[in-house]
């Protein structure tokens, strides 16, 4: 978790550092599951599922103040909700890279 300021998150949430580490690990597990679902949905052009997966990642990452992840997920979510032409795969790749780097 070298690219995340765990102490800053702990201070923001008023949690112990150990609790934040556990929360980040739980987030990552869930986010990877959502990423897998999103990848299949992008390939199938299933924007409803893309929206739901992005929404899930956006909310949980925002709660942990993982703003880069939350912002990309929000962008994917909004475009999928409005069924816009958008390079979902490119943004997905960026989102996956950020999540897997945790």
C-alpha positions, 0 to 999 in steps of 0.5 A: 500500500505504498501509494496510499497515505494510510495515516491520512485516511486513519485521521480522516476516518478517526480509525486506528491504522490497523483498521484502515489497513483491513478496510483497504484490503476489504475494499480491494477484494470487493473492487477487484470483483467489481472490476471483473464484472465491469470488464465483462460488461464492457465487452458485452456493451452492457452499460447497466452493469457497467454503471452498477459496477462503477457505482459500487467502486465509486462509493466504497473508494470515496468512503476511504478517500481514495479520490483518484479511484473514486473520480475515474469510477464516477466518470465511468458511472455517469457515462454508462448511466447516460449511455454515452459514447465513451472509451470505457475500456481505456478508463477501465484500464486506468481504474484497474491499474490504480486498484491493483497498485494498492 
